[in-house]
Each structure stands twice: as C-alpha cells, then as structure tokens.
C-alpha cells in the first residue's frame, strides 16, 4: 500500500514461490486488512486434488483385494496382499485427516472433521494464543513442492492447521482468522503430521 492505495498484491494461489516473495519484500508491518471481519467464511476444498488422491488410494486398496479374490494364491500371498490394502487405507485416512469443514463467523471458529463430521468443535478467536505461518518442506520428494500452512495455537498446542494445498479459499480463511503473530516455522512433512495427529506441544 502507498498513500492508502494498493500498489501490488501477491497471492499464494497464483505464485508457487509465494513464501520466497514475502521474504524478499522487506517492508514495515502495518497490520492486517481483512474484508471478512464482519462476515462469515466457509472453507472450500480443492476438489480435483481431493478426488484424485482418494481415487488413487482406492485403486491401490482394491487391486490387492481383487487379486486375493480371483486368483488362487498361497495363504502367505493372500495375507501379504491384505496387509498392503490395510496399509493403503491407513495412508488415505492420514491424508484425509487434514480435511476439515471450517466456518469462521461472529468471532469464533467452527470445525468439523471430514472423517468424523458428527462432532463440532467451537473456539473463540479471542481465546486463541496466536498463529504461526508454517512452511512444510517437501524434502526432495518427486513431484512435491514446499507448501504453506496456517497454524492456530492455543495453550502452546496446535489447535487447527489450515493447509494451502487443501483449501481453495486459503487466503480468505487466513485473513478471517488473523490473531497475534507468533512467528514463522519451517518443518518437514513428517513433523507436520506428528503435530496434527498427536497434538504435541510447540
């Protein structure tokens, strides 16, 4: 901004090197602007990515079962194929653990997990300690790239993670949940998974 007018805007949805651009542009922090301060925001999934991954793991799970049903294999082979199917299901459930329905409105956050939508978690924004802007490093995985996550923290523990790769309206969700900035973190995929699943202290 200059003299109250926007000069340029940089969106995480448009630029793959969004985090690098932010680090390169060193300007004084004048606070945050949010057009969602008095309106509600509902999370939107990146549907093609979600169904693509779910379909891939579905095929990986069904193929071993089909082999066991239609081929006369020794008992050990059948057990091995079923083990592969169970492993694929566990990987899929771990992947889907990042998906939550998030509603931000009236100074509070409502969260339902995609895997268990029957329980509603409600937290007031005023009771949240703050947020970390997290960069998840891909560690050189083929076809993978670093991604940004938005972590809301309460009681020194991860309360809610909002991933750029999961939510189509990532910018709207982060803007609507602006609280105290606790800093930036760079972690691996495995570390991110540990914090999300086991509620470890930061």
C-alpha positions in Angstrom: 0.0 0.0 0.0 1.1 3.6 -0.6 -0.9 6.7 0.4 -3.9 4.4 1.2 -3.9 2.8 -2.3 -2.9 -0.7 -3.3 0.3 -0.8 -5.4 0.5 -4.6 -5.9 -1.0 -7.8 -4.5 0.7 -11.2 -4.2 -1.5 -14.2 -3.8 -0.3 -17.6 -2.6 -2.8 -19.2 -5.0 -1.1 -17.6 -8.0 2.6 -17.9 -7.2 4.4 -21.1 -6.4 7.3 -19.1 -4.8 4.9 -17.1 -2.6 6.9 -17.7 0.5 10.2 -16.5 -1.2 8.5 -13.4 -2.5 7.3 -12.5 1.0 10.8 -12.9 2.5 12.3 -10.8 -0.3 9.9 -7.8 0.1 11.1 -6.3 3.4 8.5 -3.7 4.5 7.3 -2.4 7.9 4.3 -4.4 9.2 1.4 -2.0 9.3 -1.1 -4.7 10.4 -3.6 -6.8 8.6 -6.5 -6.0 6.3 -9.5 -8.3 6.2 -12.8 -7.8 4.4 -14.1 -10.8 6.4 -14.1 -9.1 9.8 -17.9 -8.9 9.9 -18.9 -11.7 7.5 -18.7 -15.4 7.6 -16.2 -17.5 5.8 -16.8 -21.2 4.9 -13.9 -23.4 3.8 -13.8 -24.7 0.2 -11.8 -27.9 -0.7 -9.6 -28.2 -3.7 -12.0 -30.8 -5.2 -9.8 -32.2 -8.1 -6.9 -32.8 -5.8 -9.1 -34.4 -3.1 -10.8 -36.8 -5.5 -7.6 -37.6 -7.4 -5.8 -38.7 -4.3 -8.8 -40.6 -2.9 -9.3 -42.4 -6.3 -5.6 -43.3 -6.4 -5.6 -44.8 -3.0 -9.0 -46.5 -3.7 -7.4 -48.3 -6.6 -4.3 -49.2 -4.6 -6.6 -50.7 -1.9 -9.0 -52.6 -4.2 -6.4 -54.2 -6.5 -4.8 -56.4 -3.8 -8.2 -57.4 -2.6 -9.2 -58.3 -6.2 -6.1 -60.4 -6.6 -6.9 -62.3 -3.5 -10.5 -63.0 -4.5 -9.9 -64.1 -8.1 -6.5 -65.8 -8.0 -5.7 -69.0 -6.2 -2.7 -67.8 -4.3 -0.9 -69.4 -1.3 -2.0 -68.3 2.1 1.1 -66.1 2.7 0.5 -64.2 -0.6 -3.1 -63.5 0.4 -2.1 -62.2 3.8 0.6 -60.0 2.2 -1.9 -58.5 -0.2 -4.4 -57.8 2.5 -1.6 -56.2 4.5 -0.9 -53.9 1.5 -4.6 -53.0 1.4 -4.7 -52.1 5.1 -1.6 -50.0 4.7 -3.1 -48.1 1.8 -6.3 -47.4 3.9 -4.2 -46.1 6.7 -2.3 -43.8 4.4 -5.6 -42.5 2.9 -7.0 -41.8 6.4 -3.8 -40.0 7.4 -4.2 -37.8 4.2 -7.9 -37.1 4.9 -7.1 -36.0 8.5 -6.0 -32.6 7.0 -9.5 -32.0 5.6 -12.0 -30.2 7.9 -15.0 -28.1 7.3 -14.2 -24.7 8.8 -16.7 -21.9 9.4 -15.4 -18.5 10.7 -18.0 -16.1 11.8 -19.1 -13.9 14.7 -15.6 -14.0 16.3 -15.5 -17.8 16.5 -14.3 -20.8 14.5 -16.4 -23.9 14.0 -14.6 -27.1 12.8 -15.9 -30.5 11.7 -13.5 -33.2 10.6 -14.3 -34.8 7.2 -13.6 -38.2 8.7 -15.9 -37.6 11.7 -18.4 -34.8 10.9 -20.7 -35.6 13.8 -18.7 -33.7 16.3 -18.5 -29.9 16.2 -15.5 -28.0 17.8 -16.1 -24.3 18.6 -13.4 -21.9 19.6 -13.5 -18.2 20.1 -10.8 -16.2 18.2 -10.2 -14.1 21.3 -9.2 -17.3 23.3 -6.6 -18.4 20.7 -2.9 -17.5 21.6 -2.0 -16.7 18.0 -0.8 -18.2 14.7 2.3 -19.5 13.1 2.9 -19.2 9.3 4.4 -22.6 8.6 6.4 -23.7 5.5 6.3 -27.5 5.1 9.5 -28.6 3.3 9.0 -31.4 0.7 12.4 -32.9 1.4 13.1 -33.5 -2.3 10.1 -35.8 -2.9 9.4 -36.4 -6.6 6.7 -34.1 -7.8 6.3 -32.4 -4.4 6.9 -28.8 -3.6 7.0 -26.8 -0.4 3.6 -25.6 0.8 2.3 -23.1 3.3 0.2 -23.9 6.3 -1.5 -21.6 8.9 -1.4 -23.0 12.4 -3.6 -21.6 15.1 -2.2 -22.3 18.6 -4.0 -22.5 22.0 -2.3 -23.5 25.2 1.0 -24.0 23.4 -0.6 -26.7 21.3 -1.7 -26.9 17.7 -5.5 -26.2 17.7 -6.1 -26.0 13.9 -3.9 -26.3 10.8 -5.1 -24.8 7.5 -3.2 -26.0 4.5 -2.7 -24.1 1.3 -2.9 -27.4 -0.7 -6.2 -28.5 0.9 -8.3 -25.3 0.8 -9.3 -23.4 -2.3 -10.0 -20.2 -0.3 -6.9 -20.5 1.8 -6.3 -16.7 1.7 -9.8 -16.0 2.9 -9.5 -18.4 5.8 -6.2 -17.0 7.0 -7.5 -13.4 6.7 -10.6 -14.3 8.7 -8.5 -15.9 11.5 -6.0 -13.1 12.0 -4.8 -13.1 15.6 -1.4 -12.5 17.2 1.5 -13.5 15.0 3.8 -16.0 16.8 6.4 -16.2 14.0 7.3 -18.5 11.2 8.3 -22.1 11.2 10.0 -24.5 8.6 9.3 -28.1 9.2 9.2 -31.4 7.3 6.1 -33.4 6.2 6.7 -35.9 8.9 6.9 -33.3 11.6 3.8 -31.6 10.4 2.0 -35.0 10.6 3.2 -35.6 14.2 1.8 -32.2 15.3 -1.5 -32.7 13.6 -2.1 -36.3 14.8 -0.6 -36.4 18.3 -1.3 -32.8 19.5 2.3 -32.2 20.5 3.4 -29.0 22.2 5.1 -26.4 20.1 
